[in-house]
Amino acid sequence: MRQAAIGSWCCRHSLLHLLHGLQLTGCRVLCLSLGGLQQGPILAAAGAEVFVFDVSEKQLLWDRMVADRDGVALRTIQVTRLIVT
């Protein structure tokens, strides 16, 4: 998280590595079904306004715990189902 806060962030767990090096300050990021993997808190630490949607309250709790621990803001929203078309 410290690295993300100073603009040197990387997330190798998913396709987010494709965004590596981009300036995210002021960007809005929507994370669909990514709760618990900590991409949301990493992106928030890099300056993005982050919205994490997931069906699992437990997964969203992990993101909130990490965000609270590291002092970054993000919004978590539990949904009943995710439909992406």
Contacts in CASP RR format, 6 or more apart in sequence:
PFRMAT RR
TARGET T0000
AUTHOR 0000-0000-0000
METHOD contacts of the structure
MODEL  1
MRQAAIGSWCCRHSLLHLLHGLQLTGCRVLCLSLGGLQQGPILAAAGAEV
FVFDVSEKQLLWDRMVADRDGVALRTIQVTRLIVT
1 41 0 8 1.000
1 42 0 8 1.000
1 45 0 8 1.000
1 66 0 8 1.000
1 70 0 8 1.000
1 72 0 8 1.000
3 9 0 8 1.000
3 10 0 8 1.000
4 42 0 8 1.000
4 43 0 8 1.000
4 45 0 8 1.000
4 46 0 8 1.000
4 47 0 8 1.000
5 45 0 8 1.000
5 46 0 8 1.000
5 72 0 8 1.000
7 21 0 8 1.000
7 23 0 8 1.000
7 46 0 8 1.000
9 20 0 8 1.000
9 21 0 8 1.000
9 24 0 8 1.000
9 42 0 8 1.000
9 43 0 8 1.000
9 45 0 8 1.000
9 46 0 8 1.000
10 17 0 8 1.000
10 20 0 8 1.000
10 21 0 8 1.000
11 17 0 8 1.000
11 19 0 8 1.000
11 20 0 8 1.000
11 39 0 8 1.000
11 42 0 8 1.000
11 43 0 8 1.000
13 37 0 8 1.000
13 38 0 8 1.000
13 39 0 8 1.000
14 34 0 8 1.000
14 37 0 8 1.000
14 39 0 8 1.000
16 39 0 8 1.000
16 42 0 8 1.000
16 43 0 8 1.000
24 43 0 8 1.000
24 46 0 8 1.000
24 47 0 8 1.000
24 48 0 8 1.000
25 46 0 8 1.000
25 47 0 8 1.000
25 48 0 8 1.000
26 47 0 8 1.000
26 48 0 8 1.000
26 49 0 8 1.000
27 47 0 8 1.000
27 48 0 8 1.000
27 49 0 8 1.000
28 48 0 8 1.000
28 49 0 8 1.000
28 50 0 8 1.000
28 51 0 8 1.000
29 40 0 8 1.000
29 43 0 8 1.000
29 48 0 8 1.000
29 49 0 8 1.000
29 50 0 8 1.000
29 51 0 8 1.000
30 51 0 8 1.000
30 53 0 8 1.000
31 39 0 8 1.000
31 40 0 8 1.000
31 43 0 8 1.000
31 50 0 8 1.000
31 51 0 8 1.000
31 52 0 8 1.000
31 53 0 8 1.000
32 53 0 8 1.000
32 54 0 8 1.000
32 82 0 8 1.000
32 84 0 8 1.000
33 53 0 8 1.000
33 54 0 8 1.000
33 55 0 8 1.000
33 82 0 8 1.000
34 40 0 8 1.000
34 52 0 8 1.000
34 54 0 8 1.000
35 52 0 8 1.000
35 54 0 8 1.000
35 56 0 8 1.000
35 59 0 8 1.000
35 60 0 8 1.000
35 62 0 8 1.000
35 63 0 8 1.000
35 76 0 8 1.000
36 54 0 8 1.000
36 59 0 8 1.000
36 60 0 8 1.000
36 61 0 8 1.000
36 62 0 8 1.000
36 63 0 8 1.000
36 66 0 8 1.000
37 59 0 8 1.000
38 62 0 8 1.000
38 63 0 8 1.000
38 66 0 8 1.000
40 50 0 8 1.000
40 52 0 8 1.000
40 63 0 8 1.000
40 67 0 8 1.000
40 74 0 8 1.000
41 50 0 8 1.000
41 63 0 8 1.000
41 66 0 8 1.000
41 67 0 8 1.000
41 70 0 8 1.000
41 72 0 8 1.000
41 74 0 8 1.000
43 50 0 8 1.000
44 50 0 8 1.000
44 67 0 8 1.000
44 72 0 8 1.000
44 73 0 8 1.000
44 74 0 8 1.000
45 70 0 8 1.000
45 72 0 8 1.000
50 73 0 8 1.000
50 74 0 8 1.000
50 75 0 8 1.000
51 74 0 8 1.000
51 75 0 8 1.000
51 77 0 8 1.000
52 60 0 8 1.000
52 63 0 8 1.000
52 74 0 8 1.000
52 75 0 8 1.000
52 76 0 8 1.000
52 77 0 8 1.000
53 76 0 8 1.000
53 77 0 8 1.000
53 78 0 8 1.000
53 79 0 8 1.000
53 82 0 8 1.000
54 60 0 8 1.000
54 76 0 8 1.000
54 77 0 8 1.000
54 78 0 8 1.000
54 79 0 8 1.000
54 82 0 8 1.000
55 78 0 8 1.000
55 79 0 8 1.000
55 80 0 8 1.000
55 81 0 8 1.000
55 82 0 8 1.000
56 78 0 8 1.000
57 78 0 8 1.000
60 76 0 8 1.000
60 77 0 8 1.000
60 78 0 8 1.000
63 74 0 8 1.000
63 76 0 8 1.000
64 74 0 8 1.000
64 76 0 8 1.000
67 73 0 8 1.000
67 74 0 8 1.000
END
